Each structure stands twice: as structure tokens, then as C-alpha cells.
């Protein structure tokens, strides 16, 4: 009988421990749910802030492109104005010569500071070179702001091309002045 009583007592203890383990499992599940809710409450504002910053980052390149287009338009207007001024100067020089020969000879010395009509033709290379330099700088800056290294490289290449063209035009003009 002692064995039966001992077995009953052990069965009661096992049942009590099983019930206690079930209660602990329930309590653990409830605590996990509470922790998840608390973490979600903490991370939601951070996620919202991250989304807002992400949207702002998407808008920055668009703003950079708009700014670049505005600068390009302004540079185009300046180039057109410079081209118009050059053309006006050529027409004024042509009109002022009147009945003189259209091609001045080398033996005729021109007053210092005056330019022949061919100077303006040769100067076109310089103007184009400066325009290309400005466009290249602009393209490089846009690439830098947008984080696009390919555009930066293309901009630098265009800038160098403009520098070379300007130097060629300047050299040609200096040779013609001699």
C-alpha cells in the first residue's frame, strides 16, 4: 500500500507541475505579445521618420534637375545675347567700312584695339569653348548633387573639351592678330 500511496502522491505532484508549466507557458506567450506591442510602438515613429526622409531624398534629385535646367536656360540666354552682340559688332564694322575693300590687306595697319571681321569668326571657337565649359561644369555639379558619378565624369569631359576648343580659338585669333 505504501507504494500505491507514493504513486498517487507522485501523480498529484506531476499534475500540479504540469498545470504550473502550462500556466508559465501562457504567461510567457502573454509577455511576448506585450513585448512585441511595445517594440512596435517604439519603432513606428522611427519608421515614419525614415519614410519621410526617403521621400525627401527622392525629391532632391528632381529639385537638382530643375535647378540645373534653370541654370542651363540662363546660360543659353547669355550665350544667345553674346552671339547677338558679336553679330551686331560685325554688322557695325561692315557698315562702317562702307566702300572699302571687304578683305583688308596686311600692309594696312589697323588702329590698336580694333578688330577685323575675321577676328569675330575665329572668336566663335572661343565662345563655343566657354559655353561647353559652362555646360560641363553644370553637368558635373548636377551629377554630384544627384550622386551620379557617370554624369560627373561626362561633365568633366565636356568641360575639358570646352577648354581645348577655347584654347584653339584663342590661339587661332592670336596667330591672325600677328
Protein Blocks (a to p, Z undefined) as FASTA:
>chain_A
ZZmmmmmmmmmmmmmmmmmmmmmmmmmmmmmmmmmmmmmmmmmmmmmmmmmmmmmmmmmm
mmmmmmmmmmmmmmmmmmmmmmmmmmmmmmmmmmmnomacfbdcfklccdehiacfklmm
mmmmmmmmmmmmmmmmmmmmmmmmnopaklmmmmmmmmmmmmmmmmmmmmmmmmmmZZ
